[in-house]
């Protein structure tokens, strides 16, 4: 399949990216309102929480942008986004413990009402930058009565639930990314396959030996490490599935 480069702004369409922005803005608002010299004298917690929230949006965007060049990198960056959100959730948990803010029971009215609140699907036109900005702002307003509530219990619980929802989204994204990686790989992985296929074809044309294990053509390889570094040997073109080798 020919390798194509598409728009790297596909993350604009990801609910996880939109929700991460809502969490980021809600975290900034929360920190400005409730962290002060009394409970955060050096401003370290403020910086830590805001940067964790920002890191989620940044890594989702970068991971999605790297999808075409390396599915492995995409998964790693998605996992970083998930980890930073977990760190942020831990900070909100600590705040709720300090201020005796009890989590909503799952069968409570507030929990069920907030759970039913969902993101709208984006409908972008030609001006995708402006449309994406407007979409994020519109979704932010849907959650604002909760995540920016004057009631501290409502605010903290809704932000924690939103973070948990975002983490769940990223977990599902990683599962899909893993399946795509297994089936297709990415640009980097595709280049490796193309290079190996070309080398195998050239090996056949030049009368290279066949693998004693699977019968595929063998490729001239060079040892890169150890006491035999620099020496050459024949390796199966089906590596790593087949690890057949021959020495001269």
C-alpha positions in Angstrom: 0.0 0.0 0.0 1.5 3.4 -1.0 2.4 5.6 2.0 0.5 8.9 2.1 0.9 11.9 4.3 -2.5 13.3 5.4 -3.3 16.3 7.6 -1.6 16.1 11.0 -4.5 17.9 12.7 -6.7 14.8 12.9 -6.6 15.1 16.7 -9.0 18.0 16.3 -11.7 15.4 15.8 -10.7 13.3 18.9 -13.1 13.5 21.8 -10.2 12.7 24.1 -8.3 15.8 22.9 -11.4 18.0 23.3 -12.1 16.7 26.8 -8.4 17.1 27.8 -8.7 20.8 26.9 -11.9 21.1 29.1 -9.9 19.6 31.9 -6.9 21.8 31.3 -9.1 25.0 31.5 -11.0 23.7 34.5 -7.7 23.0 36.3 -6.4 26.5 35.6 -9.6 28.0 36.9 -9.5 25.7 40.0 -5.9 26.5 40.8 -6.4 30.2 40.4 -9.4 30.1 42.7 -8.4 27.6 45.4 -4.6 27.5 45.6 -2.9 30.3 47.5 0.1 31.2 49.7 -1.5 29.5 52.6 -1.9 26.0 51.1 0.6 26.3 48.2 3.2 28.8 49.4 5.8 28.2 46.7 3.2 27.8 43.9 4.6 24.3 43.2 1.3 22.5 43.3 -0.2 25.1 41.0 2.5 24.6 38.4 2.4 20.8 38.8 -1.4 20.5 38.3 -1.6 22.9 35.4 1.4 21.4 33.6 0.0 17.9 34.0 -3.3 19.0 32.5 -1.4 20.8 29.6 0.7 17.7 29.1 -2.3 15.6 28.3 -3.5 17.8 25.5 0.0 18.2 24.1 0.8 14.5 24.1 -2.6 13.5 22.6 -1.9 16.0 19.8 1.7 14.9 19.2 0.8 11.2 19.4 -1.9 11.6 16.8 0.4 13.7 14.6 3.0 10.9 14.7 0.5 8.2 13.7 1.6 8.3 10.1 5.3 8.0 10.9 5.3 5.6 13.8 2.3 3.8 15.5 4.7 2.8 18.3 5.5 6.4 19.1 1.7 7.2 18.9 1.0 4.6 21.5 3.8 5.8 23.8 2.7 9.4 23.7 -1.0 8.4 24.3 0.3 6.5 27.3 2.2 9.6 28.6 -1.1 11.6 28.3 -2.9 8.9 30.3 -0.2 8.9 32.9 -0.2 12.7 33.4 -4.0 12.7 33.8 -3.5 10.0 36.5 -1.0 12.3 38.2 -3.5 15.2 38.0 -6.3 12.9 39.4 -4.1 12.1 42.3 -3.6 15.8 43.1 -7.4 16.4 43.1 -7.8 13.3 45.3 -5.3 14.7 47.8 -7.2 18.1 47.8 -10.5 16.3 48.4 -9.0 14.4 51.3 -7.6 17.5 52.8 -10.9 19.4 52.5 -13.1 16.4 53.4 -14.8 16.4 50.0 -16.5 13.0 49.8 -16.9 11.4 46.4 -20.4 11.2 45.0 -21.9 7.7 45.3 -22.5 6.1 41.9 -26.2 6.0 42.4 -26.5 9.6 43.5 -28.4 12.2 41.5 -25.3 14.3 40.8 -23.2 11.4 39.7 -25.9 10.1 37.3 -26.7 13.6 35.9 -23.0 14.3 35.3 -22.5 10.9 33.7 -25.3 11.6 31.2 -23.5 14.7 30.0 -21.7 13.9 26.7 -19.6 15.7 24.2 -21.2 16.8 20.9 -19.6 15.6 17.7 -17.5 18.2 15.8 -18.7 19.6 12.5 -15.7 21.4 11.0 -15.7 23.3 7.7 -12.9 24.7 5.6 -11.7 27.0 8.4 -10.7 24.1 10.7 -8.6 26.2 13.1 -11.5 28.5 14.0 -14.1 25.7 13.9 -12.0 23.6 16.3 -11.6 26.6 18.7 -15.3 27.2 18.6 -16.1 23.5 19.2 -13.8 23.2 22.2 -15.3 26.4 23.7 -18.9 25.1 23.1 -18.1 21.8 24.8 -16.4 23.6 27.6 -19.5 25.6 28.3 -21.6 22.4 28.5 -19.5 21.2 31.4 -18.8 24.7 33.0 -21.7 24.7 35.4 -20.2 21.6 37.0 -16.4 22.0 36.7 -16.5 25.7 37.5 -19.3 25.5 40.1 -19.2 27.8 43.1 -19.9 24.7 45.2 -16.5 23.2 45.9 -17.9 19.7 46.3 -19.5 19.9 42.9 -16.4 21.3 41.3 -13.9 18.8 42.6 -16.1 15.8 42.1 -17.0 16.7 38.5 -13.4 17.4 37.6 -12.3 14.1 39.0 -15.1 12.3 37.1 -14.1 14.1 33.9 -10.4 13.1 34.4 -11.5 9.5 34.9 -13.6 9.6 31.8 -10.7 11.0 29.8 -8.3 8.3 31.1 -10.9 5.7 30.0 -11.0 7.3 26.5 -7.2 7.1 26.2 -7.2 3.5 27.4 -9.6 2.6 24.6 -7.5 4.6 22.1 -4.4 2.7 23.1 -6.2 -0.6 22.6 -7.3 0.5 19.1 -3.8 1.8 18.4 -2.3 -1.6 19.4 -4.6 -3.4 17.0 -3.7 -1.0 14.2 -0.1 -1.5 14.9 -0.3 -5.3 14.8 -2.2 -5.2 11.5 -0.5 -2.3 9.7 2.4 -0.7 11.6 3.2 2.9 10.7 5.4 4.8 8.3 8.6 3.8 10.0 7.6 0.2 10.3 6.4 0.3 6.7 9.8 1.5 5.6 11.5 -1.4 7.4 9.2 -3.8 5.6 9.8 -2.2 2.2 13.6 -2.2 2.8 13.5 -5.9 3.8 11.4 -6.9 0.8 13.8 -5.0 -1.6 16.8 -6.7 0.0 15.1 -10.1 -0.3 14.4 -9.6 -4.0 17.9 -8.4 -4.6 19.2 -11.4 -2.7 17.2 -13.8 -5.0 18.6 -12.0 -8.1 22.2 -12.4 -6.9 21.8 -16.1 -6.0 21.8 -15.7 -2.2 21.3 -18.9 -0.2 17.8 -19.8 1.2 17.1 -20.0 4.9 17.7 -23.6 6.2 14.7 -23.1 8.6 11.9 -21.6 6.4 13.3 -21.5 2.8 13.0 -17.7 2.4 15.9 -15.9 0.7 18.7 -14.7 3.1 20.1 -11.2 3.4 23.6 -10.1 4.1 23.7 -8.6 7.5 26.5 -7.1 9.7 27.0 -7.7 13.4 26.7 -4.4 15.2 27.7 -5.2 18.8 30.0 -7.5 20.8 33.4 -9.0 20.0 32.3 -9.9 16.5 31.1 -6.4 15.6 31.7 -5.7 11.9 31.6 -9.3 10.8 29.0 -10.3 8.2 26.6 -13.3 8.1 23.5 -14.4 6.3 20.2 -13.7 8.1 16.7 -14.8 7.1 14.6 -12.1 5.3 11.7 -13.3 7.5 13.4 -12.1 10.7 12.2 -11.7 13.5 9.5 -14.4 12.8 12.3 -16.6 11.6 15.8 -16.4 13.1 17.7 -18.6 10.7 21.3 -17.7 10.0 24.3 -19.0 8.0 28.0 -18.2 8.2 30.3 -18.0 5.3 
